[in-house]
């Protein structure tokens, strides 16, 4: 366990921004590189020096802050649907319109991570099949191969800002471009970078009560005429207006959109002659706790989390014994993001107070709030509904806990 070196192995590297090609590629390559802290018993921990104990505790905090995304029945269904849709478009030899897919669900359900993981797996396979080159490359064109592009919708989107977000991913220069030039450059970038899937996250930040939002929606629909599969991710898609003007195909269940009519702003002069646009809509909801099958799935998920917890006490059964599964469901509503925050904070308290156990008494001491998820935009409905909970008073400690104190270089130098 490399704890005494000048750069401990659990220290994070530079922050990753998946909305750029470099950041996306680095995330794909390193997303499984983190090695969690080793499991130690209380006796093994007691034999460490104070400096070693402190570093191990920090390593545990890093481990709990980096809990892997556990697959759920809901996430597996969504991931399979997204992969299938993207592969159907990528491996098609036809020149027609590619069908798109919308991933709908409330906040903190794990939609983004599920889609990103599915796209990372697709990209790895696609690059391997083509020897990491663009099979359609032409002399004088770009040599950057980006099978997947991931962007987040601006909070107040316009056709210009949406195009700029896409071009930012590729690192394209767009200074001084008009809308028509931006759209042309987006089309060129998607084709010449061999992009097969364009993921637009937080799509329901488009409220569609602004004229510019409708223009962006028209732009997105027209992108389906390009050789790329659109993957749109958002909260409350059925009520957002994204499905407006569409009709559900009674045979396939897909949403069909008529061609965009030229209202004087359409970037595609031939929009009226394009094929129908088809979107599949898949929902990703929380766990349920009403049937034996649903309870089993919830307990299986909790058991998986137990295996990632690093406490000095045996964590087996800590989340799954007795009425703990029911208690955790009441506290979280079955929302995986809320459960993660509850467990992470509880683990830190268990380390700080020396109990090294997650109990209902400990978890009752605090409440998970929307402030624990600052990356979710409240105005767009991205923050989840967290079951109310009144925190109980903490037990007064006998003395100040020094578990995270830095004992200084002198003690570190004498560590055995």
Helices and strands as residue ranges (DSSP letters): H 21-30, H 42-46, H 50-65, H 73-90, E 100-104, H 111-129, E 148-152, H 159-170, H 179-192, E 197-201, G 203-205, H 211-223, E 229-234, G 237-239, E 246-248, E 255-257, G 271-273, E 277-283, H 292-306, H 324-332, H 336-352, H 360-363, G 370-372, G 378-380, H 408-413
